[in-house]
Amino acid sequence: MTPPGENSRNSAPQDDNKRAALARAWVLRFSSGEHTEADRLAFAEWLAASDDNKRAYEKAYSIWEALGDVDGIETLLAHRDTVTEFRPRNSMTRRFLVGGAMAASLAVATGIGFLLMQPAPTETLLYATATGQIETITLSDGSRVTLGGASELTGEFRRDVRRLELVSGNAYFDIARDEARPLTVHTGDVDVRVLGTRFDIKTRPDYVAVAVDHGQVRVTSPATGSRQDLIAGEKIVSDATYGISEVMTFDASQELSWRSGRLSFVDAPLRYIVADMNQYSDRPIRLSSTAPGDLRLTLSFPVDQIEQVLAGLDAAYPMAVQSREDDILIKQDD
């Protein structure tokens, strides 16, 4: 006879184990590039079913990313006692080879009931962060987007296309590869088209910056007709007047530091620095008409130390920083 309460004590761990197995299966499915429209629909429903599912997927994805960087992981996974050795095709990439070994070692055949194929409805997307908030979002296709403070992302996913628009702020995109459904991000005066890669976009009133962390993207400016293809480590800046700049290199530790709550600038105008500060400042920071907005500075600081940084600028440069009840005003020092 089962002791009273025994089933209830065991049910939660069993549910967690099943959820973790499903999450690993989803990660592998999207990483392999062999997912279908029905898979995407099933994943979207599973992800929306509970916060526990979202957390399980985030954890499984993090583990998957880490495994791809471990030397010799293919051999380790392929020779576990309970696993038949995985023999990939010679043309497989290292990432997919790891995926194949994981498929065996994690027993992906966990009885996922994928939905029957059916016409895909348009999926409307809308995400926004508050001032000071940095948030990572998992999309229905397995992609992940990290939004900076005071940022807004909209878009739609359909059977044959994925479209996003970064309305304001900045975002880091980790896009699941889908050759049948390229993804385009529109922002400012440019379109960024990808199949699957990792890149960063920062949009401001007078410019847009695109920096590629991994893979390749194509940046086009419909207004000027200019275009640039970028690979990892390359960056462009675009504005409505001059279009897309020449390709530049960048330091990822500085360009992408905002994701960990740190703002970094190298020889940047004060007006650009203030624009970034305003994504995280409790009070709006304003430049008066006399402020040295073009003063170029090199700075790096946590987002919770903005007022200390402004006080330092007040002391070190010919500017006055006035802390008022509703805002912070920067003007020329008298």
C-alpha positions in Angstrom: 0.0 0.0 0.0 1.3 3.4 -0.8 1.7 5.6 2.3 -0.6 8.6 2.5 0.8 11.6 0.7 3.5 9.6 -1.1 2.1 10.4 -4.6 1.8 14.1 -3.8 5.4 14.2 -2.5 6.8 12.6 -5.7 4.6 14.4 -8.2 6.4 17.7 -8.1 9.9 16.3 -8.8 8.5 14.1 -11.5 6.8 17.1 -13.1 10.0 19.1 -12.9 12.0 16.3 -14.5 9.6 16.0 -17.3 9.5 19.7 -17.9 13.4 19.8 -18.0 13.5 17.0 -20.5 11.0 18.7 -22.7 13.0 22.0 -22.5 16.1 20.2 -23.5 14.2 18.6 -26.4 13.0 22.0 -27.6 16.5 23.5 -27.4 17.9 20.6 -29.5 15.1 20.8 -32.0 15.6 24.5 -32.7 19.4 24.2 -32.7 19.3 21.4 -35.3 17.5 23.6 -37.8 15.1 20.7 -38.6 12.0 22.2 -36.8 8.7 22.7 -38.7 5.9 25.2 -38.5 3.9 22.7 -36.3 6.9 22.6 -33.9 6.9 26.3 -33.6 3.2 26.4 -32.8 3.6 23.6 -30.2 6.6 25.4 -28.6 4.7 28.7 -28.4 1.8 27.0 -26.6 4.1 25.1 -24.3 6.1 28.2 -23.4 3.0 30.3 -22.7 1.5 27.5 -20.5 3.5 28.4 -17.4 6.4 30.4 -16.0 8.0 27.1 -15.0 8.2 26.2 -18.6 9.9 29.4 -19.5 12.4 29.0 -16.7 13.1 25.4 -17.7 13.8 26.5 -21.3 16.1 29.4 -20.2 18.1 26.9 -18.1 18.3 24.3 -20.8 19.3 27.0 -23.4 22.1 28.2 -21.1 23.5 24.7 -20.6 23.3 24.1 -24.4 25.3 27.3 -25.1 27.9 26.3 -22.6 28.3 22.8 -24.0 29.1 24.2 -27.4 32.3 25.7 -26.0 33.5 22.7 -24.1 36.4 20.9 -26.0 35.9 17.2 -26.4 32.2 17.3 -25.4 31.3 15.2 -28.5 33.4 12.3 -27.3 32.2 12.7 -23.7 28.6 12.5 -24.7 28.9 9.9 -27.4 30.7 7.3 -25.1 28.5 7.4 -22.0 27.7 3.9 -20.8 24.1 3.9 -21.8 24.5 5.6 -25.2 25.3 4.1 -28.6 28.1 6.1 -30.2 26.8 8.9 -32.4 28.3 8.9 -35.9 27.6 12.2 -37.7 27.9 13.0 -41.3 31.3 14.6 -42.2 29.5 17.8 -43.3 28.0 18.5 -39.8 29.2 21.5 -37.9 30.6 21.2 -34.4 27.5 22.8 -33.0 25.3 20.2 -34.7 27.6 17.4 -33.8 27.2 18.4 -30.1 23.5 18.4 -30.7 23.5 14.9 -32.1 25.4 13.6 -29.1 23.0 15.4 -26.8 20.1 13.8 -28.6 21.3 10.4 -27.5 22.5 11.3 -24.1 19.4 13.3 -23.1 16.9 10.8 -24.5 15.0 13.4 -26.5 12.3 10.9 -27.4 10.2 12.0 -24.4 6.9 11.7 -26.1 6.4 15.3 -27.1 3.0 15.6 -28.7 3.6 18.0 -31.5 0.5 19.7 -33.0 -0.8 18.5 -36.3 0.2 20.7 -39.2 -2.2 23.6 -39.6 -2.2 27.1 -41.1 -0.1 29.4 -38.9 -1.9 32.5 -37.6 -0.1 35.8 -37.5 1.6 36.2 -34.1 1.8 39.8 -33.0 4.6 40.8 -30.7 4.9 43.7 -28.3 7.5 44.0 -25.6 8.7 47.1 -23.6 11.0 47.7 -20.7 10.8 50.5 -18.1 13.5 52.9 -17.4 16.4 51.1 -15.6 15.1 47.6 -16.6 17.0 45.0 -18.6 15.0 42.0 -19.6 15.6 38.9 -21.8 12.6 37.6 -23.7 12.2 34.2 -25.4 10.2 34.3 -28.6 8.0 31.5 -30.0 10.7 30.4 -32.5 13.3 29.9 -29.8 15.0 33.2 -30.4 16.0 35.4 -27.4 16.1 39.2 -27.3 17.6 41.2 -24.4 16.1 44.7 -24.2 17.9 47.6 -22.6 16.2 50.1 -20.3 13.3 52.2 -21.8 13.2 50.1 -25.0 10.3 48.9 -27.1 10.1 46.0 -29.6 7.2 45.1 -31.8 6.7 42.7 -34.7 4.9 39.8 -36.2 5.7 36.2 -37.1 4.0 34.4 -40.0 4.5 31.1 -41.8 6.9 32.6 -44.3 8.4 35.6 -42.5 9.6 37.0 -39.2 9.5 40.7 -38.8 10.6 42.8 -35.8 10.9 46.6 -35.2 13.1 48.1 -32.5 11.0 51.2 -31.9 13.3 52.7 -29.3 16.3 51.9 -27.1 18.6 49.0 -27.8 18.4 45.3 -28.0 20.7 42.2 -28.3 19.3 39.6 -30.6 20.1 35.9 -30.4 18.1 34.6 -33.4 17.2 30.9 -34.0 18.3 29.9 -37.5 15.4 29.3 -39.9 16.4 29.3 -43.6 12.8 29.1 -44.6 11.9 32.2 -42.6 14.6 34.9 -42.6 14.2 37.5 -39.9 14.3 41.2 -40.5 14.6 43.9 -37.8 13.6 47.4 -38.8 14.8 50.4 -36.8 15.3 54.0 -37.7 16.3 54.2 -41.3 17.7 50.7 -41.7 16.7 47.0 -42.1 18.8 44.2 -40.6 18.2 40.8 -42.3 19.5 37.5 -40.8 18.9 33.8 -41.0 20.2 33.1 -37.5 22.9 34.9 -35.6 23.7 37.2 -32.7 23.9 41.0 -33.0 23.2 44.2 -31.2 21.2 47.3 -32.3 21.2 50.7 -30.7 18.7 53.2 -32.0 18.8 56.9 -31.2 17.0 60.0 -32.6 19.8 60.8 -35.0 21.6 57.5 -35.6 21.4 53.7 -35.5 24.3 51.4 -34.7 24.5 47.7 -35.6 27.2 45.4 -34.2 27.5 41.7 -35.0 28.6 39.4 -32.2 28.4 36.1 -34.1 27.5 35.1 -37.6 26.6 37.5 -40.4 23.9 40.1 -41.1 22.9 42.3 -44.0 22.2 46.0 -43.3 20.3 48.1 -45.8 19.0 51.6 -45.9 16.0 51.9 -48.1 16.1 55.7 -48.0 19.6 56.0 -49.4 20.0 52.7 -51.2 23.2 51.8 -49.3 24.0 48.3 -48.0 26.6 46.6 -45.9 27.2 42.9 -45.1 28.7 42.5 -41.6 30.4 39.5 -39.9 31.4 38.9 -36.3 33.4 41.8 -34.8 32.1 44.4 -37.3 29.9 47.4 -36.8 28.2 50.2 -38.8 26.5 53.4 -37.9 23.7 54.9 -40.0 21.8 58.1 -40.2 19.1 59.4 -42.4 21.4 62.0 -44.1 24.5 60.0 -45.0 23.2 56.4 -44.9 25.3 53.5 -43.8 28.9 54.2 -42.7 32.0 52.2 -43.6 32.5 49.0 -41.7 34.3 49.4 -38.3 35.6 46.9 -35.8 34.5 47.1 -32.1 35.4 45.8 -28.7 32.6 43.5 -27.6 33.5 43.9 -23.9 32.6 47.5 -24.2 29.9 47.6 -27.0 27.8 44.9 -25.3 28.6 45.7 -21.6 25.1 47.2 -21.2 23.6 43.7 -20.9 25.3 43.3 -17.6 24.3 46.8 -16.4 27.4 48.7 -17.4 27.7 51.6 -19.9 30.9 52.0 -21.8 32.0 54.7 -24.2 35.1 55.4 -26.2 35.6 58.9 -27.6 31.8 59.4 -27.6 30.0 62.8 -27.7 28.4 63.8 -24.4 25.0 64.0 -26.1 25.3 60.3 -27.0 26.3 59.4 -23.4 23.4 61.4 -22.0 21.0 59.5 -24.3 22.2 56.2 -23.0 22.1 57.4 -19.4 18.5 58.4 -19.8 17.6 54.7 -20.3 18.6 54.1 -16.7 18.3 57.4 -14.8 15.5 57.9 -12.3 15.2 61.5 -13.5 15.5 62.8 -17.1 18.9 64.2 -17.9 18.7 67.3 -20.2 21.3 69.2 -22.2 20.7 72.9 -22.3 21.4 74.8 -25.5 24.7 75.9 -24.0 25.9 72.4 -22.9 29.0 71.0 -24.5 27.1 68.2 -26.2 29.9 67.5 -28.7 32.5 67.1 -25.9 34.0 63.7 -26.5 34.6 61.4 -23.5 35.8 57.9 -22.7 33.9 56.5 -19.7 32.7 53.1 -18.2 30.4 52.9 -15.2 27.6 50.8 -13.7 24.1 52.1 -14.5 23.4 52.7 -10.8 26.2 55.3 -10.6 25.0 57.8 -13.1 24.6 60.6 -10.6 28.2 60.0 -9.3 29.5 60.2 -12.9 27.7 63.4 -13.5 29.1 64.9 -10.4 32.6 63.9 -11.6 32.0 65.5 -15.0 30.8 68.7 -13.2 34.1 68.8 -11.3 36.4 67.9 -14.2 35.0 69.7 -17.2 33.6 73.1 -18.1 30.0 72.2 -17.4 27.6 72.7 -14.6 25.3 69.8 -13.5 22.2 71.0 -11.7 20.2 68.4 -9.8 16.6 69.5 -9.8 13.4 67.9 -8.4 12.1 66.7 -11.7 15.2 66.4 -13.8 19.0 66.9 -14.1 20.2 69.8 -16.2 23.6 70.1 -17.8 24.7 73.5 -19.1 27.8 75.4 -19.8 29.8 76.4 -16.7 29.4 80.1 -16.0 
